[in-house]
Amino acid sequence: MTKRFFAPTRREVLAGLAASAAGLAGGGAMPPAATRLPLQARPATLALRPGQPATPIWELVAPSTARDVRLKRGERCEVTLRNDLPVPVAPVWHGLDGAAAAEPLLGRAPVGPGVTETSIISMPHAGALLADLSLLEEGLKRPVRPLPIIVEEADQVAVDRDEVLLIEEWRLRPDGTAIAPGTDPRETTPLYTINGRTSFELSASGNQRLRLRFINGSQRTVLAIKLENHDVRVMAMDGQPAEPFLARNGALVLAPGARADAFVDTATSASFLLHDGKEARQVGTLAITGWFDRRAPLLPPPPLPSNDLPVQLDLKGGLRFDVALGAPDAGWTRPASFSASSTPAFRAKTGRTVVLALKNSAPVTTAFHLHGHHFRLLDRLDDGWKPYWLDTLAIEPGQTQRIAFAATYPRSWLIESVATDWAAPRLVRWFAVE
């Protein structure tokens, strides 16, 4: 079965009619054809235990490409998703702003087993996205690998290599089977991979500048990834350019689903170390072979090209709301039980600044994810913000963090909350930009 999903608002219909009239008046010019992006949700296996049979998993892939997809900023994509899994799936595109047609549970229904769905999605910003199928995880019988999607800048960025490092977490039973998140992890062993490998190696020459796109593809764990003996210069967070800064002690701390672009000037072979809050372990190596001769020495890189997010946010005139994360009496529900007729967490007029006070009363760290928009993490005094944008934030037990964003894109959007406990349920609410 194939279906096309497109639910335009009245404003979008009128805008489309106006654009069509302008095209006819100008000689009938047509918009550029959309790039075809076929995706498939399917069963797979992964070699997680050396010398043992491969572990059955599920995955989201683009069958016609390598493991990660490369697109260009501003590109229109005809995304065709074929669901070859025995359960419905609802893709979440981490980092994709303003794509109402791609919004799960609100902009479109889940894709049923054996169904192929096609939609048109534009890529307004350059950066690292992550397409994930774990929203409806109550029905998942296997853990699902997400798919990195890289939207490249219009102008080439001056690096020698551009590499994606997808970090994933697995919980294995004694018989080698992997359990899905949201289930009881007793009698399982945690295991971590980079790009699907338990022992990852990245080969490079010395004196090269690498753009390393770190992605925390785990579902429940805040992870710190470190490259020993190198300066790690953070250039982007959650797909949005940042004011460049050096990671403290060379380590990046990433909430589940979070991404960070870092520039590294290679010097010597080194280890990638991963810390899950309990222990550090080596998960890979940077192997230096040879030396890259340059005509001029490497200088500190300039910031990445802007994605044109607001330079300033009106905090004084912002709409302010308190959001208690995961509180059962605060309107949170599991995605399988979600209803768009439920009471929204808040409503905002298009163009207003929204300030959210996110309170975590749980005894463990909780991850918060905002759909459709990026936000600034505010300083403790609420008089400024950190020099980067985020769409995902980990909030420690008993803490309250304040964030602010410009309500730019009208429609309804989800917010997600999940405690960093493998058995904890994923919860959702929604908000409206009108």
NORGIMO-V548787 format. One record per residue. N is the residue number from 0. OMEGA is omega in whole degrees, 0 to 359 (* if undefined). Layout:
BEGIN
n;omega
N;OMEGA
N;OMEGA
END
This chain:
BEGIN
n;omega
0;178
1;176
2;176
3;183
4;177
5;183
6;185
7;172
8;177
9;179
10;180
11;177
12;180
13;178
14;179
15;178
16;179
17;180
18;179
19;179
20;179
21;179
22;179
23;181
24;182
25;178
26;174
27;179
28;182
29;176
30;180
31;180
32;180
33;174
34;180
35;180
36;178
37;176
38;181
39;170
40;190
41;171
42;180
43;173
44;179
45;181
46;183
47;182
48;181
49;178
50;181
51;178
52;179
53;183
54;176
55;177
56;167
57;182
58;169
59;184
60;167
61;191
62;185
63;184
64;172
65;186
66;178
67;183
68;178
69;177
70;178
71;177
72;180
73;183
74;172
75;185
76;169
77;185
78;178
79;181
80;175
81;180
82;177
83;174
84;182
85;181
86;175
87;177
88;180
89;184
90;171
91;179
92;178
93;175
94;181
95;183
96;168
97;183
98;183
99;180
100;180
101;186
102;183
103;177
104;180
105;179
106;179
107;177
108;175
109;179
110;184
111;178
112;179
113;183
114;172
115;182
116;180
117;177
118;177
119;182
120;177
121;181
122;186
123;186
124;169
125;177
126;181
127;175
128;176
129;177
130;190
131;182
132;189
133;181
134;179
135;190
136;177
137;181
138;184
139;177
140;178
141;170
142;185
143;175
144;175
145;182
146;173
147;176
148;183
149;175
150;187
151;177
152;179
153;177
154;183
155;177
156;188
157;172
158;179
159;180
160;178
161;187
162;174
163;176
164;181
165;180
166;180
167;181
168;180
169;173
170;187
171;172
172;178
173;180
174;176
175;177
176;181
177;181
178;179
179;175
180;183
181;178
182;184
183;183
184;181
185;180
186;173
187;179
188;177
189;180
190;182
191;178
192;168
193;183
194;176
195;182
196;178
197;176
198;186
199;175
200;175
201;180
202;179
203;172
204;173
205;178
206;172
207;174
208;181
209;168
210;182
211;181
212;180
213;180
214;174
215;180
216;176
217;184
218;187
219;193
220;169
221;186
222;171
223;179
224;184
225;170
226;185
227;170
228;177
229;168
230;179
231;185
232;181
233;182
234;181
235;175
236;180
237;175
238;182
239;180
240;178
241;166
242;188
243;177
244;180
245;176
246;182
247;182
248;178
249;185
250;176
251;178
252;187
253;173
254;177
255;181
256;183
257;181
258;176
259;173
260;180
261;173
262;178
263;174
264;189
265;181
266;184
267;175
268;186
269;180
270;165
271;180
272;180
273;178
274;182
275;182
276;180
277;181
278;175
279;179
280;176
281;181
282;179
283;180
284;167
285;184
286;181
287;177
288;180
289;184
290;182
291;180
292;180
293;177
294;180
295;180
296;177
297;178
298;176
299;185
300;173
301;177
302;174
303;179
304;182
305;171
306;175
307;168
308;185
309;176
310;181
311;172
312;182
313;182
314;182
315;181
316;185
317;171
318;186
319;181
320;173
321;179
322;177
323;187
324;172
325;181
326;184
327;180
328;183
329;174
330;179
331;179
332;175
333;184
334;181
335;180
336;185
337;175
338;179
339;177
340;177
341;181
342;180
343;176
344;177
345;175
346;180
347;174
348;179
349;179
350;179
351;170
352;179
353;177
354;181
355;171
356;185
357;183
358;178
359;178
360;180
361;180
362;178
363;177
364;181
365;178
366;179
367;179
368;179
369;180
370;169
371;184
372;168
373;183
374;172
375;171
376;186
377;174
378;185
379;181
380;177
381;182
382;180
383;183
384;177
385;187
386;178
387;175
388;179
389;165
390;182
391;183
392;174
393;185
394;186
395;182
396;177
397;184
398;172
399;176
400;179
401;179
402;179
403;176
404;176
405;180
406;190
407;192
408;179
409;179
410;179
411;186
412;178
413;160
414;182
415;176
416;177
417;177
418;182
419;176
420;188
421;184
422;184
423;179
424;170
425;184
426;181
427;166
428;179
429;176
430;184
431;169
432;191
433;*
END
